[in-house]
Amino acid sequence: MKMDKMLKQVQKMQAQMTLAQEALADETVEGTSGGGMVTVKANGQGDIVSVSISKDVVDPDDVEMLEDLVLSAVKESIRLSRELAEKRLGGLTGGMSIPGIF
């Protein structure tokens, strides 16, 4: 394969990756815990965009339980965000694992 043709393909892939990564900022996933009592939303870039906590789960005498529920929902939303990014970007990389992409 000629070098100029390969370079054009790499540039095209880079442009597609940039567009796909930008689009991930507009997609959200939800991680929940406590049967939906705590919900954390993250975008496809892994940024937490909102946290929702039901009043029913707020107990001043059991803050540790609330902390555990929030942590669990955050971890779930980040995991789902990574899965979304892999799904959207994986096709562009042709299955190659590129450090820093996901």
N, C-alpha and C positions, 0 to 999 in steps of 0.2 A: 504494500500500500504506500502510495506516495505521501511524503511528509505533509505537504500542503493540504491534502485531502483529510488526513488524520487530524491536523490542527483545526480545520473547519468543523469536523465532527465533535471535537472536544469543546470548541467554542459554542456550538449549538447545544450540547449537553449542559454546559455551564449556564446558558441563558434559560433553558428549561428548568434547571434546578432552582435558579433564582426566583423564577415565577412561581414554581411550586412551593418554595419556602415562604414566599410572601403570602400566598393563598392560605397556607396553614395558619397564619395569624388570624384569619377570619373564621376558622372552624373551631368549634368547642366540643369538649367531651366532659362528662360528669362522673365524678367519683362519689360514691355515697357510703355511709356506714350507719349503724344503728337503725337499720330498717328504713333508711331515708331521713332519719332525724338530722343528719349532717350531710350537706351536699357541697362539694367543691368543684368548681368549673375551671378548666384549664384550656388554653388554646392549643392549636397543633404545634406550636413552637415550645410548649412546655411551661408557659407562663400561667400562673394562677390568676384568674380574672375575677373570681368571686367566691365567697364562702357564705353559706346559709345554714343557720343553726336554729332548730325548732326550740321554742320556749320550753317545751315539755322535757327536754333533755338537760336544761340548765338547773343544776342543783348545787348551791353554794357549799354544801357539805360533801360533795363528791366531784370536785374539780378534776381529779385525776381521770375519771371516766370520760369526761368531756374532752380532755386533752387527747386521750387515746382515740376517741371517735374522730376528732379533727385530723389527727395524724394519719389514721387509717384512710380517711376520705382523700386526703392530700396525696398519699402514696398511690391510691387507686387512680386518681385523676392524672397523675404524672405517668403512670404505667399506660393508661389508655391514650394519652397524648403521644407517647413514644410509638405505640402501635399504629396510631393514625399516621404519624410521620413516616414510618417504615412502609406502610401501605401506599402512601401517596408518592414517596420518593424512591421506593425500591424498584419500581419499573423503569425509572430513569437511569438508574445505575447498572441495570442489567444483572442485578444480583450481587454486584461487587460490594464489599464492605468498605466504605470510605470513612476513615476516622473523622469525627466531628460532624457528620451528617445526621446520624441518629444513634 
